Amino acid sequence: MFIRLFAFYFFETVSDLIEENLNLVKAMEASGKYSNVTTYRSSGIDERPGWERAGFTTKSNDSILVSLIFCSVRRGYAFKVRVTARNLTEDVKGFVAAMQELIDQAPA
């Protein structure tokens, strides 16, 4: 989990935060750290108000990585939860579902 305080003159939306994260992944692909990057953004239909999800798959060190990103911006702070795993096992799916449930239950 990452929490970042914005400067008083700087404002970023949840969409900006998601885009920033996906651009970072693409930059890592351009630098050779990742290869075959595919990014995803949620449609927003099932999102908790104030939160957005995105994700990506990539190859790194001959392993496939799956990463899911949950972001929100509240009162001048950016909140990002990123879950990354080498394989999308049932345990990882369960962890992601539990994380989504925590976000869904959080006060608005």
C-alpha positions in Angstrom: 0.0 0.0 0.0 1.3 3.5 -0.9 0.1 6.7 0.5 1.3 10.0 -0.9 0.5 13.6 0.2 0.0 16.0 -2.7 1.6 19.5 -2.5 -1.0 22.2 -1.7 -0.9 23.5 -5.3 -1.1 20.0 -6.9 -4.3 18.1 -7.5 -4.5 14.7 -9.1 -7.6 12.7 -9.9 -8.0 9.0 -9.4 -7.9 8.6 -13.2 -4.6 10.6 -13.3 -3.2 8.3 -10.6 -4.2 5.1 -12.5 -2.7 6.6 -15.8 0.5 7.5 -14.0 0.9 3.9 -12.7 0.1 2.3 -16.1 2.6 4.8 -17.8 5.3 3.7 -15.3 4.7 0.0 -16.3 5.1 1.0 -20.0 8.3 2.9 -19.1 9.6 -0.3 -17.5 8.8 -2.2 -20.6 10.6 0.4 -22.7 13.7 0.1 -20.4 13.7 -3.7 -20.8 12.7 -4.6 -17.3 9.3 -5.9 -18.5 8.3 -7.3 -21.9 4.9 -8.0 -23.5 3.0 -5.6 -21.2 -0.8 -5.6 -21.5 -2.6 -3.0 -19.4 -6.3 -3.0 -18.4 -8.6 -0.4 -16.9 -11.9 -1.1 -15.2 -15.1 0.2 -16.8 -16.0 1.8 -13.5 -19.4 0.2 -13.5 -18.8 -1.9 -10.4 -16.4 0.5 -8.7 -16.9 1.9 -5.2 -17.3 5.6 -5.6 -13.9 7.3 -5.4 -12.0 4.2 -6.3 -10.7 2.9 -9.6 -9.0 -0.3 -10.6 -6.5 -1.2 -13.3 -4.1 -4.0 -13.9 -1.4 -5.4 -16.2 0.2 -8.6 -17.2 3.8 -8.8 -18.2 6.9 -10.9 -18.5 9.9 -10.4 -16.3 12.9 -12.7 -15.8 11.1 -15.5 -17.8 8.1 -15.3 -15.5 4.6 -14.0 -16.2 3.5 -11.4 -13.7 -0.1 -10.3 -13.0 -0.7 -7.0 -11.1 -3.9 -5.4 -9.9 -4.0 -1.8 -8.8 -6.7 -0.1 -6.7 -6.5 3.7 -6.3 -8.3 6.5 -4.6 -7.7 10.2 -3.9 -9.0 11.6 -0.6 -8.4 15.0 1.0 -5.1 15.7 -0.7 -3.7 12.1 -0.4 -3.3 9.5 -3.0 -3.9 5.9 -1.9 -2.7 3.0 -4.0 -2.9 -0.7 -3.3 -1.0 -2.9 -5.7 -1.1 -6.7 -5.7 1.4 -8.4 -7.9 2.0 -12.2 -8.3 3.9 -14.5 -10.5 0.8 -16.7 -11.0 -2.8 -16.0 -10.7 -3.5 -18.8 -8.2 -6.7 -19.3 -6.2 -4.9 -17.9 -3.2 -4.0 -14.7 -5.1 -7.6 -14.4 -6.4 -8.8 -14.8 -2.8 -6.5 -12.1 -1.6 -7.6 -9.7 -4.3 -11.3 -10.5 -3.5 -10.6 -9.8 0.2 -8.9 -6.5 -0.8 -11.9 -5.5 -2.9 -14.2 -6.3 0.0 -12.2 -4.1 2.3 -12.4 -1.2 -0.2 -16.1 -1.8 -0.6 -16.6 -1.6 3.2 -14.4 1.5 3.7 -16.2 4.7 4.7 -16.7 7.1 1.8 
